């Protein structure tokens, strides 16, 4: 199931503490950065926060600029993004500012917490139980499928940020570093202990804003097994961009492929008809650039804009077979192969039968199909 684009936003001190430090709260961001946050909020379909942060900070989470609210309305959206609270226990203060400012509110909780939350809030917010525990994938699927949220801004706190990053569900981290030391051992930190997804984050932007620095990061490490991770979407988008580079053909698909190691290192890329070869396929072109004995291949993921082929006339081995020979155990694709050239193609079935995890991300199908629009009947 598709998820919204998940953006984590936080400000921290030089010694790694969040700015919600109790009744004598120390504001780490500068006025110019508060305005930047307001701009990011205005771009979001929903803003999410944990119940602990509501209790500690009593935030309003508004789009404060009238001009930005007016622009949202002009685009056919509500003046304020949907406000989302997450609580396992259902322990919510009905007097908090969060419930009495802005637009529509939504609470995600457990089966156990739903009755308590609904009793406290009455009709102030919709309450959605997710089961015996907080299931973040179910939450994001519900936001996408039921509430139409495509861009989700997450403003904390540390427990929420930690869980989303540990599960590989954050597409972007916007971190503001303030030139201050807090020094209080009890002050909350941005991230908690536990096992995080491997690989280095990629720095996409670094910008000075008055006396603070904004740093934007995105994950690079692929997911594991059949569950998609945020980095899978980015790498598959890269494969779709490669598909657009293919020389046009009336007799073959335009496909792009990227091979990525478990730590997020790009190993190789390729696209159909690369290098003037009229029959080379994308996965074939990418894998040909690697040493078959490369020890990173068994833990790698192949991203292909189109399902790897299971039968072909132009080469002895189809791409699904080449992937199996390389020892790759995970493939992510945007689009199942139609019957245009090979009736009953089923690269996914071939790979899955051999124990390969094949992940389909249909939300990426548009860019994958675009270079092949001329082939449609």
N, C-alpha and C positions, 0 to 999 in steps of 0.2 A: 504493500500500500504506500502511496506517496505521502510525504510529510511536508510541512512548510519549511521555508528557509529559516533557520534558527540562528539568531544573532545574540550573543551574550555581551552585555555591556556592564562595565564596572570601573570604579576608580580606586586606586590603592596608593598607600604611602611607600616610601623607599624601603621600609622594612616589611612590606607585604601585607599590611592590614587594610581592611575595608573601612569606609568612612562612617559606618553605623556603629559608633563607639559608645552608645548609651545616652543618658540624659544630657551630658555635656558634649553633644555631637560635634565632631570636627569635620567641617566640610573640606574635602580634598580638591574638588574641582574649582576652576576659576569661572567667573561670569561668562566669558566667551565659550567655555566648554559646556556650561549649562545650556547655552543657546544651541550649541551643536547637538546636544542630547535631545533638545526639543525638536530639532530638525529630523533626527533619526526617528523619534517617536511618531512624528507626522508621516513618515514614510511607511510605517508598519501598519499591518492589518489588526494586530493584537499586541498587547504588552502583558507579559507574564511576571508574576512575583510570588515568592513563597510566603506562607502565613506568618512565619517567624519574622520576616522583614516588615510585614504589616504591623505586627505587635511592637517591634523595636523602634521603627522609624515613623509610623503613621503617615505614609506618603499619600499624595493625591494622584500621582502618575498622569498628569494632564499634558495635552499639547497647549502650551501657554500662549503662543503667538496667534492673534486673531487672523493674521494674513494666512498662516499655514492652515488653520481650521477652515477658512474660506476656500482655500485652494483644494482641500480635500472634498468639500461639498461640491465645488465646481466640477470635480472629477467623478461625481456620482457616488462618493463614499460618505460615511457619517463624519461629523465634525471631529469626533474623538475615536481612536481605535478601541476595539473591544478590550476590556480589562479582565485579566484572568488571574485568579488566585489558586494556589495549590496547597492542600493541607491533607495530611494523613489522618489526623485525629478529628477534623471538623471543628476544632477550637478556634473560633473567629469572633472578633469583637464587632458587634453590629454598629457601634458608634464610630468606628474608624473612618477617617476621611475617605479612604478608598471606595467605600460603598455609597457615598453621598456626593461625589463629584464626577464629572465626565459623563460618559455614555453608558452603554450596556456592560453588565458584569457577568462573569461566569466563574464557577468554582468547580475544580476537579478534586475529588477526594476518594476515599475507600468506601466500600460498602458499609463498614462500621461508622465512618465519619459522616456519611451522607445525611442521616437523620438529625445528627447534632447540628450540622451546618445549616440545613434547611430550617430547623427550629430557631436558630439564632437569627437568620437573615430574613425569614419570611419570604416575601416576593421581591426582595431587593436584588437577588441574583439567581440565575439558573444554576442548579447543583447537579453535577454529573458524577455518579459513582463509577469507578474503574475496576472494581473487583476487590479481592481481599487485600491487595497491596496497590501502591501507586505504580502503574504501568506507563512508563513514559512513551513507549511506542504507540500504545493505544490512545494516549492523550493526544499525541501529535496527529495521528490518523483521524481522530474525531475532529480536531480543529480544522484539518484540511478538507475532509469529506463532508462534514455536517455544517461547519461554520464558515467555510470558504476562505479560511486564512491561508495566505500564501507567504507572508513575511511576518515572522514572530520575533519581537524584541523581548529579551529576557533580562530583567534588571535585578535579579537576585532572589535571595541572598546566596551565601557561600554554599549551603547544602544543595540548592537547586543547580548552581553552576557546576558543582562537583559531579553530581549525578549525570547531568547531560554530557559533560566532557568524558566521563568514564565510560559511558555507553556509546560514545562516538556519534552523538546526535547533534552536535553544535557545528554549524557551517562556518561560523565566523566568531572571533573573539575581539571585541573592541575594548582595549585596556588603556586607561589614562593613568599615568604615573605622576604623582604630585611630589614636589621637593620638600617633603616633610618626613620626620621620624615620629612614630607614635610611641613606641617603647612600652606599651602596656601589655603585659603577658596575657591578659584576659580579653583583649580586643579581638574581634573576629577576623579570621583570615579569609582570603578570597576562595581558596581551594582547600579541601580537607584531605586527610590521608586515604590511601587506597590505591588500587591498580588502575592506571590510566592507559589509554591507547598509546601504542608505541609510535616512534617516529618524531621528527622535529616538525613543529608548526612552521608554516611559511609566512614570512613577514610581507604583507602586501602594501602597507603604507606606514610611514612614520612622519608625524607632523607636530610642530611646536604650536601650542595654543596658549598665548600669554606665557605663564610660567609652568605650565604642565605640558606633557608630551603624550599625544595620542599614538598608539600602536595598534595596527589591525593585523590579525593573524588568521590563517585558515589551516585546517588540518590537512595532512598529506597521506597518512597511513591508511591503506585500504581496510575495509571491514573484514570480518572473519566469518566463515560459514555462510549460511543462506540469508542472514540478516544484513540489510544495507546499512552503511555508515555514511556520514556526511561527506567524507572525502571521496566516496564512490561517485557521487554526483559530479564533483568537480572533474575527476579524471574521465568520466564518461562524456562530459561536455567537451573536454579536450579531444577525445576521439571523434566527436561529431564535427568539431572544427576542422579536423584533418580530412573528414569525408568531403567537406566543401572544397578541398584542394584537388580532388580527383579530376583528371581530364574527363569530360563528358563522354558517355557511351550509350548507345542504344541497345547494347547486348549484354550489359553487366551493371551491377549495382556500384554505386560510389560509397565506399566504406572507409572509416578510419579506425585505427587500433593503437592502443598504448599498453605496454607491459610495465607493471609497477611492482617493486619489491615490497615485502611486508612492512618495511620501515618507511615507506613513502618515497623511496628513491625511484625515479623514472629510469628504467633499464633500456627501453627501445620504443620507437614508434614507427608507424608506417601507414600507407594508404593505398587504395586500389590504383593499379596502373602506374605505380611509382617508378621513377627512373626510366620512363619510356617503355617499360615492359607492359604490353597491352593486356596480359592475362594474369598478372600477379595480384593476389588478394591482400587485403590490409594486414590480417594476422600473419600471413605468410611473410610479408615484407618485414614486419617488425621482428618476428622470431628469427629470421635469417641473419639479423644483425647481432645475435647473441651466440655465445659459446654454448653448445648444448650441455656442456658439463658445468655450467655456471651454478653454484650451489644455492643461489637465491631463487632459482626458477620454481622449485617445489612449493615455496611459500608465497610466490608472486600471484598477482591477479592480472588477467588479460581483460582490458576494456575494449569492446568492439561496438561500434555504432549499430551494426546489424548482427544478428545471431550468426555465429560461425557456420560455414557451410558444412553439410554432411555428405554431399555428393557433388562432383564436378568433372567435366570432360577435359579441361585444359591442363590439368596436372594429375600425376598419379595419386596424390593424397589430398583429401579435402582439409580445410582448416581445422575442423574438429579433431581430426586424426593428428595433425601437426601439434596441436595444443596438448594432446595426450602424450605424444612422444616426448615433448619438452618437460613433462612431469608437472605441469601447472595444474593446480587443484581447485581453482576458483576463476569464474568468468562472469563479467558484468556486461549486460547488453541493454539496448534501448528498444529493440524492435525485432520481432520474430520474422523470419524470412518468408515473404509471400510466395505464391506459386507462379510468379512471373516467368521464371526460367527453369526452375526445377520443381515439379509438382511433388507435394508431400515432403518438402525439405524439413528436417528435424534435427538440426545440430544440437539443440538443447537436450533432446532425448538421448542422443549418442553420448554426449558428455555426462549427463546425469547417470546413465547406465554404468558408466565407468567410475562413478564415485565423485565426480566433479560437482562442486556447488555452482549452480548457474542462477544469477540474480537478474531479474528483469526490472528495469526502471522505466515504466511507461511514460512518466512525466518528462523524460528526455527524448521521446519519440519524435516530436516536432522537428527539432534540428537534425535528427538522424534521417528523417524522410525527405527533408527539403531538397538536398542535392539529387534526389531520385524522382522528383515530381514529374519529370517528363516521361517516366516509364509507366505511370499509372494509366489504366485503360480509360 
